[in-house]
């Protein structure tokens, strides 16, 4: 597989990231298998973590920020009584304290972690301070000020608790660090805690039940690539989800082919029906995705972020995305 064989492909692939590798490593492996010219992931997972990592190919990368900023759902198992340097089992154990607390103290600690909270990110994270990522400071033993950030925990359910092991299900806003949630839980219970298992179950409307592992991708590659590249790429194409699934939560507007050309040429059109001001998903009368538009004054539709006009027929899919 050499660089001059790279292809222009467009769509979303739901990768089930394995443990032990970074999100960027998972992206590069996937990109190589697909022979894709352009690809990007939509929000990092810790090397320890597994689960859904949506990867945007081609024109889908124009809309990836809406997945990065979307809500997430996780399943996490934590060990109480041990505090580590990274707040997970990859770090060095810094403190060991007997996990002695009552059930009432446990539930009160969980309650403090729900709703709108201020969260201090882990020092081993990709957040930047003065243009340098925090983990780069941490690796050199340099201490930098960590600023608390507002996040929202929509749901935090205790699924299992036995001695010093707890399992939680967490639904949260973008930017939430599960390692920080567990670290705070350990602090509230005065015993320390760290993550020993983490799986991302959902990103926006995408579920991990629809995701594909690297082992499955390699199975397709080993079975079909040498026999027939066409069959192999056809198999991969069936794994792609339409670009407009990224913005499936946006309201839709259907416009004529004539108005589509006007929008694609960078001009606005006047609507006959009033709409709420803001971003809206533009579809043509053939139900092909054009991109995002912006409603102004309730009756004017302006282009905002469009896919290339020579692609919207070719790379719109006939099936409708259905989340499992």
N, C-alpha and C positions, 0 to 999 in steps of 0.2 A: 504494500500500500504506500504509494509515493504521493507527494504533494500535488503533482499535476493531474492526479486522478480525483481530486476533491470535487464535490458536487454542491450545487445550489439546491438545498432542500429547505422547506419551510413548514413549521408546525411545532407542536409541543410533544415531548416525550417524557413519560413519567418513569423515572428511574427509581428503583429501590436500592438506595446506597448501602453497600456492605459496611461493616465495622472495620476499623483499622486503617482507613485511608481518608484523606481530606476530600472536601466537596470538589475542589479544583482537580484533584487527581481523578476522581470519578467522572468529572466532566470531560477531561482529556481522553480517557479510555473510551467513553461513549462516542465522543466526536470522531475518534479514529475508526471505530467500528462502522459508523454511519458514513464515513468519508465526507464529512460535512465541512464546508468552507467557513461557516460562521455559526457559533453556538455560545450560549452562556447559561449558567444556572441561576436560580432565582432565590437565593438565600442559603447561606452556609449551614451545614450540619457539622457538629464536632466529629473528629475522627472516631471517637467511641461510638457515636450514634449510628443507627440504621434508619431506614424509612424513606419516605417519599421526597424526592429531589426533582422537581420539574425542570427540564432542560429545554430551552427555547432555541430553535434552529432558524437561521435566516431572518425573514421578516418578522417572525414572532418575537425576536429580541427587542423590537421597537416597543413592545407592550409588557416586557418582563417586569418593569417596576411595579405594576399593579399586583403581581404575585409576591414580590419582595415585601410590599407594604400590607399584604393581606393577613388575615388571622390564621393561626396555626393550632394544631392539636397534637399532644404528645402523650406517650405512656412512659413513665419513668419509675425505676426501682432505685431506692437509695439505702445506704447503710448508715445508720446512726451510731454515734460514739467515736467516729474517726473523722478528723478534718484533714484535707489534703491541700497541697499547694495549688492545684488546678480545679478543685471542687469536684473532681471525678477520680476514678480509679487509676487513671494514667499518671496522676501526680504523686508526689512524695508525701507520706504521712507526716503531718506536722504536730498533731495532738491526738491523744487517745483519752477519752473520758467516758466513764460508765453511763450508758443511756438509761437513766432512772427518771421517769416522769409518769404522771397519772394520765388516764384516758382523757380526763377533763383538760389537762394542760396540752395534750396532743391536739384535741379539737379546737381549743382556743388559738393555738399556734397556726393551724391551718386557716382559721377564720381571718387572722391578721394578714394572710397572704392573698386574700380574695379581693376583687374589685379594683379600684384605681389605687395603685401603689407607686412608691418611688423605689427604684431598684438600682443598686450599684453593680455595674457589669464586672465580670471576672477579669483579673489582671491578664490572664491568658485568654485574650479575645482579639478579634480583628478590628475593634474600634480604634480610631486614630487619635493620638494626642500629639499636637504640633507636627502633623504630617507623617508620623511614624506609628505603626500598629502597636497596641499594648503588649502583645505577646513578645515583640522584639525587645521591649524594655525588660519584660519579665525574665527572658532568657539570659539577659546580662546582669540581672539582679538589681536593676535600677528602679527605684520607687517613684511613681508619678501620681499626682492627685487623680482620684477616680470620682467623677461627677455622677450623682444619682440622676436617673432618667425616669420620666413617668411612663408606666406601662399599665395595661389592664388585664386582669385575670378574670375571664368570664366564667370559668368553671374550674373547680379544683375538688376532685372526688378522691377519697381514700378507698382504694380497691382491696388492699390487703395490709395487715400489720401483724407482725409476730416478732417479739423480742426487739432486735435492733434492725429489722428489715421492714421497709414500707414500700408500697406500690401506689402510685398516684396517676390519675388521669387529669391532664391540664389543657384547657382551651384558653388561648391568650392572644393578645395583640402582637403586631409586628414589633420586633426589637426586644422581645422578652428572652432572657437567658434562663433556661431551666436549671442550669448549675447554680445560678444565683438564688433561685427559688429554694433549692435544696440547702444551700449554704445558710440562707436566712432561717429556714426551718430548724436546722441544727443549732443556730445561735439562739433562737427563741426557746428551744428546749434545753439550752445550756449544756449540750453534749457534743456539738459538731455533727456534720453529716457530709456525705459526698455521693455523687451519682455512680452507680455500678452498671446501670443499663438504661439506655435512652432510645426511644423509637418515635419518629415523627409519623403520625397517623394520617394527618390531613393538612393540606395547604389550600386555602380558599375552598373551592368546590371540588378539588381533586382529593381522592382517597387513596391510601396506600394499597387498598385491595385491587386497584387498577394498575398498579405499578409493575415494572419488569426488572428483574435482577440482571446483573452483569453476567452471571452464569447462563441465564436464558439467552442473552444476546450472543454470547460465545457459542452456545449450542447451535443457534441459527447460522452463525458464521462458519463453524466447522462442518455443518451438514450441507450448506448450500453454496457457499462462496466459490469454492473450487469447481463445483459442477456447473454452476450458471450464475454469473453476477446479476443478471436480470431477475432471476427468481429470488435471489438473496435480497436485492434492493426492493423488490415488490413485497417481500415479507416484512422488511423494515418499515415500508411506507404504511402498512396496515397498523403499525404500532403508533403512528403519529396521530395526534389529536388536533382538530382544527384550531387555527390561530384565534378565532373569535371566542373560543372557550375561556380564554384568559379574562375576557371582559364580559362574561356571561351574566354578571350581576348588574350591568348597565342597562338602562332602558334602550330599546331599539327604535329606529326609524327606517322606513322603507322608502326609497326614492327611485324615480324613473331612470332609465338608462341615459336620457338626455341630461337630467340633473346630476347624474353620476359623473359625466364628462366635465360638467361645470365645476363640481367640487374637486375633481382630480386635477383640474387646471389651476387650482389655488383660489378660486372665486367662491363667493357665498351665494346661496339661493334663499328666496323668500318662501316661507311655508304658509299653507292655507289654514293650518290648525296651530293653536298655541301650545307650546311645550314649556316645561320648566327649564330655566336657564342652567347651563352647565354642560358637562360632557355627555355624549350620547353615542351609542353604537350605530354606525351607518351600514345598512344593507341595501342592495339593489332589489329590483322586483323579481330577480331570479334567486333571491335569498343568498347571494354571494356577499361575503364580508368585504367592505371597502376600507374600513378603519374607524377611527374615532372623530367625531365632529364636536363643535361647541355651539350650543344654542345661546343666542344673545337677543335681548329684548323680546324673548318668547317666540319670535317668528322668523328669525334669521339663523340659518345654519352655515357655519364656517368650517372649513377643513381644519383639523387639529393634528392628528397623527394618522397617516394613511399608508397602506401597503402599496407597493409599486403597481401601477395600473396595468402593466402587462402580465401581472401575476395573479390578479384576483380571480380570474376565471380558472386558471390552471391549477392553483393551489388551494381553492376552496373545495371542501370535501362534500360528498353527497350525503354522508350520514350526519346525524345530529349527535352532538356529544351528550352522553348520559353518564352521570357519575354513579358509580356502584356504592 
